[in-house]
Amino acid sequence: MGDAAWPSEWLRGVLGPAVLSILSEREAYGYLIAQRLEQGGLGHVKGGTLYPLLARYESAGLLESSWQEGDGGPGRKFFTITEAGAAELSGLRERWAAFSHRAGALINPEEAMR
């Protein structure tokens, strides 16, 4: 499926948990997060969508950031998940499993019967 195939409402719903999940693997800066989202099949996420989310999560204490020198280029703002962010992600993962199962059963009842 192409990037344009995903409805924006779906992407808004999964972007936050996906970003927390990516940062649970390792620290990253915005461009690397966007690349990982694209590699994961969610399509191209613009900075105007990603950076406000990162700022909200940082304000909420789910992420921390630090500036690091670039290799021959400008410095970058790296994001790291906090303990509170990891706890939030754990809860989101549990709720996502239940929600996606139930929504899938409603949307594709034939699949749910298999």
Short mmCIF file of the C-alpha atoms (twelve columns), coordinates in Angstrom:
data_MODEL
# 
_entry.id   MODEL 
# 
loop_
_atom_site.group_PDB 
_atom_site.id 
_atom_site.type_symbol 
_atom_site.label_atom_id 
_atom_site.label_alt_id 
_atom_site.label_comp_id 
_atom_site.label_asym_id 
_atom_site.label_seq_id 
_atom_site.Cartn_x 
_atom_site.Cartn_y 
_atom_site.Cartn_z 
_atom_site.pdbx_PDB_model_num 
ATOM 1   C CA . MET A 1   0.000   0.000   0.000  1 
ATOM 2   C CA . GLY A 2   1.238   3.458   -0.794 1 
ATOM 3   C CA . ASP A 3   1.775   6.212   1.754  1 
ATOM 4   C CA . ALA A 4   -1.309  8.121   0.588  1 
ATOM 5   C CA . ALA A 5   -3.480  5.075   1.280  1 
ATOM 6   C CA . TRP A 6   -3.631  5.618   5.056  1 
ATOM 7   C CA . PRO A 7   -6.385  7.963   6.210  1 
ATOM 8   C CA . SER A 8   -4.991  10.861  8.221  1 
ATOM 9   C CA . GLU A 9   -7.332  10.016  11.125 1 
ATOM 10  C CA . TRP A 10  -5.646  6.626   11.474 1 
ATOM 11  C CA . LEU A 11  -2.179  8.160   11.436 1 
ATOM 12  C CA . ARG A 12  -3.091  10.735  14.088 1 
ATOM 13  C CA . GLY A 13  -4.315  7.913   16.297 1 
ATOM 14  C CA . VAL A 14  -1.154  5.827   16.088 1 
ATOM 15  C CA . LEU A 15  1.551   8.468   15.735 1 
ATOM 16  C CA . GLY A 16  2.056   9.088   19.457 1 
ATOM 17  C CA . PRO A 17  2.341   5.441   20.486 1 
ATOM 18  C CA . ALA A 18  4.556   4.745   17.460 1 
ATOM 19  C CA . VAL A 19  6.935   7.577   18.401 1 
ATOM 20  C CA . LEU A 20  7.131   6.384   22.014 1 
ATOM 21  C CA . SER A 21  7.820   2.863   20.774 1 
ATOM 22  C CA . ILE A 22  10.612  4.048   18.476 1 
ATOM 23  C CA . LEU A 23  12.199  6.012   21.317 1 
ATOM 24  C CA . SER A 24  11.928  3.022   23.648 1 
ATOM 25  C CA . GLU A 25  14.453  1.316   21.357 1 
ATOM 26  C CA . ARG A 26  17.000  4.158   21.441 1 
ATOM 27  C CA . GLU A 27  17.341  7.935   21.543 1 
ATOM 28  C CA . ALA A 28  16.818  9.727   18.248 1 
ATOM 29  C CA . TYR A 29  16.333  13.146  16.711 1 
ATOM 30  C CA . GLY A 30  13.299  14.185  14.695 1 
ATOM 31  C CA . TYR A 31  14.535  13.248  11.236 1 
ATOM 32  C CA . LEU A 32  15.545  9.757   12.403 1 
ATOM 33  C CA . ILE A 33  12.136  9.288   14.026 1 
ATOM 34  C CA . ALA A 34  10.423  10.338  10.787 1 
ATOM 35  C CA . GLN A 35  12.611  7.917   8.816  1 
ATOM 36  C CA . ARG A 36  11.734  5.070   11.178 1 
ATOM 37  C CA . LEU A 37  8.012   5.856   10.863 1 
ATOM 38  C CA . GLU A 38  8.343   5.751   7.081  1 
ATOM 39  C CA . GLN A 39  10.360  2.525   7.166  1 
ATOM 40  C CA . GLY A 40  7.689   1.048   9.423  1 
ATOM 41  C CA . GLY A 41  5.110   1.644   6.706  1 
ATOM 42  C CA . LEU A 42  3.285   4.673   8.088  1 
ATOM 43  C CA . GLY A 43  4.418   6.946   5.267  1 
ATOM 44  C CA . HIS A 44  6.113   10.324  5.320  1 
ATOM 45  C CA . VAL A 45  5.354   12.286  8.493  1 
ATOM 46  C CA . LYS A 46  6.063   15.993  8.124  1 
ATOM 47  C CA . GLY A 47  7.967   17.972  10.716 1 
ATOM 48  C CA . GLY A 48  4.926   20.169  11.273 1 
ATOM 49  C CA . THR A 49  3.146   17.091  12.588 1 
ATOM 50  C CA . LEU A 50  6.038   15.370  14.375 1 
ATOM 51  C CA . TYR A 51  7.739   18.237  16.235 1 
ATOM 52  C CA . PRO A 52  4.615   19.543  18.017 1 
ATOM 53  C CA . LEU A 53  3.956   15.972  19.223 1 
ATOM 54  C CA . LEU A 54  7.520   15.692  20.531 1 
ATOM 55  C CA . ALA A 55  7.150   19.061  22.286 1 
ATOM 56  C CA . ARG A 56  3.849   17.986  23.911 1 
ATOM 57  C CA . TYR A 57  5.361   14.721  25.090 1 
ATOM 58  C CA . GLU A 58  8.391   16.529  26.465 1 
ATOM 59  C CA . SER A 59  6.151   19.011  28.315 1 
ATOM 60  C CA . ALA A 60  4.155   16.081  29.715 1 
ATOM 61  C CA . GLY A 61  7.342   14.450  31.024 1 
ATOM 62  C CA . LEU A 62  7.165   11.480  28.669 1 
ATOM 63  C CA . LEU A 63  10.349  12.503  26.836 1 
ATOM 64  C CA . GLU A 64  13.553  14.362  27.627 1 
ATOM 65  C CA . SER A 65  15.721  16.131  25.107 1 
ATOM 66  C CA . SER A 66  19.340  17.173  24.809 1 
ATOM 67  C CA . TRP A 67  21.338  19.008  22.173 1 
ATOM 68  C CA . GLN A 68  24.252  17.068  20.720 1 
ATOM 69  C CA . GLU A 69  26.972  18.163  18.354 1 
ATOM 70  C CA . GLY A 70  26.538  17.063  14.762 1 
ATOM 71  C CA . ASP A 71  29.248  15.247  12.807 1 
ATOM 72  C CA . GLY A 72  30.478  18.195  10.767 1 
ATOM 73  C CA . GLY A 73  27.027  19.770  10.739 1 
ATOM 74  C CA . PRO A 74  24.660  21.554  13.057 1 
ATOM 75  C CA . GLY A 75  23.764  20.188  16.449 1 
ATOM 76  C CA . ARG A 76  20.640  18.095  16.827 1 
ATOM 77  C CA . LYS A 77  17.988  17.811  19.487 1 
ATOM 78  C CA . PHE A 78  17.869  14.174  20.603 1 
ATOM 79  C CA . PHE A 79  14.853  12.741  22.397 1 
ATOM 80  C CA . THR A 80  14.905  10.007  25.029 1 
ATOM 81  C CA . ILE A 81  11.906  8.287   26.576 1 
ATOM 82  C CA . THR A 82  11.539  8.819   30.335 1 
ATOM 83  C CA . GLU A 83  10.374  6.330   32.945 1 
ATOM 84  C CA . ALA A 84  6.924   7.963   32.769 1 
ATOM 85  C CA . GLY A 85  7.002   7.647   28.982 1 
ATOM 86  C CA . ALA A 86  7.884   3.953   29.204 1 
ATOM 87  C CA . ALA A 87  4.993   3.407   31.633 1 
ATOM 88  C CA . GLU A 88  2.642   5.298   29.286 1 
ATOM 89  C CA . LEU A 89  3.842   3.189   26.353 1 
ATOM 90  C CA . SER A 90  3.239   -0.020  28.277 1 
ATOM 91  C CA . GLY A 91  -0.351  1.004   28.975 1 
ATOM 92  C CA . LEU A 92  -0.865  2.136   25.383 1 
ATOM 93  C CA . ARG A 93  0.398   -1.194  24.080 1 
ATOM 94  C CA . GLU A 94  -2.091  -3.108  26.234 1 
ATOM 95  C CA . ARG A 95  -4.979  -0.854  25.242 1 
ATOM 96  C CA . TRP A 96  -3.953  -0.914  21.578 1 
ATOM 97  C CA . ALA A 97  -4.017  -4.723  21.504 1 
ATOM 98  C CA . ALA A 98  -7.553  -4.796  22.891 1 
ATOM 99  C CA . PHE A 99  -8.784  -1.906  20.733 1 
ATOM 100 C CA . SER A 100 -7.320  -3.196  17.471 1 
ATOM 101 C CA . HIS A 101 -8.720  -6.672  18.132 1 
ATOM 102 C CA . ARG A 102 -12.219 -5.322  18.808 1 
ATOM 103 C CA . ALA A 103 -12.165 -2.825  15.933 1 
ATOM 104 C CA . GLY A 104 -10.889 -5.513  13.584 1 
ATOM 105 C CA . ALA A 105 -13.693 -7.845  14.616 1 
ATOM 106 C CA . LEU A 106 -16.260 -5.145  13.860 1 
ATOM 107 C CA . ILE A 107 -14.748 -4.034  10.580 1 
ATOM 108 C CA . ASN A 108 -13.793 -7.507  9.305  1 
ATOM 109 C CA . PRO A 109 -16.117 -9.991  11.037 1 
ATOM 110 C CA . GLU A 110 -15.137 -12.768 8.591  1 
ATOM 111 C CA . GLU A 111 -11.513 -12.463 9.669  1 
ATOM 112 C CA . ALA A 112 -12.442 -12.568 13.347 1 
ATOM 113 C CA . MET A 113 -14.198 -15.923 12.869 1 
ATOM 114 C CA . ARG A 114 -11.087 -17.602 11.495 1 
# 
